[in-house]
Amino acid sequence: MTIQTLQEDEPALVSIIKPLHTQLVANYLLVKPDDNESVRKFKNLLESGLSNTFDIEDENKNLEMSAFLDLRFKMINFMDDSLRKDVEQKVCLFLKCYFEINNFSC
C-alpha cells in the first residue's frame, strides 16, 4: 500500500484504514536492533497511539468488515486466518439479518 493508494480515493474510504494501520505497524513501526533510542521511543509512541485509537471494539469490527469487503485488499494479508474467518462469519450474519428484515429471498 502506498501514498498513491490513499490519493486514488476521493474522498478516502473507511476500508483502507485497517490495512493501512496493519501495514504501518508491521512494516514501519517495529523496533529494529539498530534503531537508536530516539527512533525506538518515536516508533513505540506512534504505535501505542495508533493502537489505542483503533482499539475500540465496535469501531474495529466495522473497519475489519469494510476492509474485508473491499476487493482491493483481498490479496493483502492484513488479517490472520482466524480473524478472517471471524470477520467472514460476521459479514454473513449481517447480510442474513439484513435480508430477513427486508423480506428478501435468495
C-alpha positions in Angstrom: 0.0 0.0 0.0 1.4 3.4 -0.9 0.6 7.1 -0.7 -0.8 6.7 -4.2 -3.4 4.3 -2.9 -4.5 7.0 -0.5 -4.7 9.6 -3.3 -6.8 7.3 -5.5 -9.9 7.6 -3.4 -11.6 11.0 -3.2 -12.8 11.1 -0.5 -10.8 8.4 1.2 -12.8 5.2 2.0 -13.0 3.8 5.5 -12.0 0.4 4.1 -8.4 1.5 3.8 -7.9 2.3 7.5 -7.4 -1.3 8.9 -5.0 -2.5 6.1 -3.0 0.8 6.4 -2.8 0.6 10.2 -1.7 -3.1 10.0 1.0 -2.3 7.4 2.3 0.7 9.3 2.7 -1.3 12.5 4.1 -4.4 10.8 6.5 -2.8 8.3 7.5 0.6 9.7 6.9 0.8 13.4 8.6 -2.4 14.5 11.7 -1.5 16.6 14.9 -2.8 15.0 18.1 -3.7 16.8 20.0 -0.9 15.1 17.4 1.8 15.9 18.8 4.4 18.2 16.9 5.4 21.4 15.1 8.4 19.9 13.8 6.3 17.0 12.7 3.5 19.4 10.8 5.9 21.5 9.2 7.5 18.5 8.1 4.2 17.0 6.8 3.0 20.3 4.9 6.2 20.9 3.4 6.2 17.4 2.4 2.5 17.5 0.9 2.9 21.0 -1.1 5.9 19.9 -2.4 4.2 16.8 -3.3 1.0 18.7 -5.2 3.0 21.4 -7.1 4.9 18.7 -8.1 1.7 16.8 -8.7 -0.5 19.9 -12.4 0.4 20.3 -14.1 -2.9 19.7 -17.2 -1.8 17.7 -15.1 0.5 15.5 -12.5 -2.1 15.0 -15.2 -4.6 13.8 -16.5 -2.1 11.3 -13.0 -1.3 10.0 -12.3 -5.1 9.6 -15.6 -5.7 7.8 -15.2 -2.8 5.4 -11.7 -3.8 4.5 -12.8 -7.5 4.1 -15.5 -6.4 1.6 -13.2 -4.1 -0.4 -11.8 -6.2 -3.3 -8.6 -4.2 -3.4 -7.5 -5.8 -0.1 -8.3 -9.5 -0.9 -4.7 -10.3 -1.6 -3.1 -8.2 1.1 -2.5 -10.3 4.2 -3.6 -7.9 7.0 -5.7 -10.4 8.8 -4.6 -13.8 10.1 -6.8 -16.8 9.2 -8.7 -16.8 12.5 -9.6 -13.2 12.2 -10.5 -13.5 8.6 -12.9 -16.4 9.4 -14.4 -14.4 12.3 -15.0 -11.4 10.1 -16.4 -13.5 7.3 -18.9 -15.0 9.7 -19.9 -11.5 11.0 -20.5 -10.3 7.4 -22.6 -13.3 6.6 -24.7 -12.9 9.7 -25.1 -9.2 9.0 -26.3 -10.0 5.4 -28.6 -12.7 6.6 -30.2 -10.4 9.1 -30.5 -7.6 6.5 -32.2 -9.9 4.0 -34.6 -11.3 6.7 -35.5 -7.8 7.9 -36.2 -6.6 4.4 -38.0 -9.7 3.3 -35.6 -10.6 0.5 -35.3 -14.2 -0.6 -32.3 -15.8 -2.2 
